[in-house]
């Protein structure tokens, strides 16, 4: 799998997490996790 494919999969995964995580119940932690995924995606570019 090339970097572009990995990046697309990661971004789709992050988008899915943003839609499915119950952020009201879990507080700020999911935002930290999602930011970590965005940072990782940026590093893969």
Secondary structure per residue as TSV (DSSP state, phi and psi in degrees):
chain	resnum	aa	ss	phi	psi
A	1	X	-	360.0	127.9
A	2	X	-	-82.1	170.9
A	3	X	H	-61.1	-40.2
A	4	X	H	-60.1	-42.2
A	5	X	H	-66.2	-42.2
A	6	X	H	-61.9	-41.8
A	7	X	H	-64.0	-43.4
A	8	X	H	-62.7	-42.6
A	9	X	H	-64.0	-43.8
A	10	X	H	-63.5	-44.6
A	11	X	H	-63.8	-39.9
A	12	X	H	-63.7	-39.3
A	13	X	H	-64.5	-44.1
A	14	X	H	-62.4	-44.7
A	15	X	H	-59.7	-41.0
A	16	X	H	-63.4	-41.3
A	17	X	H	-63.1	-42.9
A	18	X	H	-61.8	-32.3
A	19	X	H	-82.0	-28.6
A	20	X	H	-103.1	-19.9
A	21	X	S	-71.6	131.5
A	22	X	-	-80.5	78.2
A	23	X	H	-62.2	-28.5
A	24	X	H	-64.9	-35.5
A	25	X	H	-80.7	-33.5
A	26	X	H	-94.9	-12.0
A	27	X	T	78.2	-150.6
A	28	X	T	-76.6	-14.5
A	29	X	H	-56.4	-44.3
A	30	X	H	-59.2	-35.1
A	31	X	H	-61.1	-40.4
A	32	X	H	-63.8	-43.5
A	33	X	H	-63.7	-45.4
A	34	X	H	-64.6	-41.1
A	35	X	H	-60.5	-38.6
A	36	X	H	-60.7	-40.9
A	37	X	H	-65.5	-40.8
A	38	X	H	-63.7	-41.5
A	39	X	H	-61.4	-42.7
A	40	X	H	-63.4	-42.7
A	41	X	H	-61.6	-40.3
A	42	X	H	-63.2	-39.3
A	43	X	H	-67.7	-28.8
A	44	X	H	-75.5	-17.1
A	45	X	-	-69.7	360.0
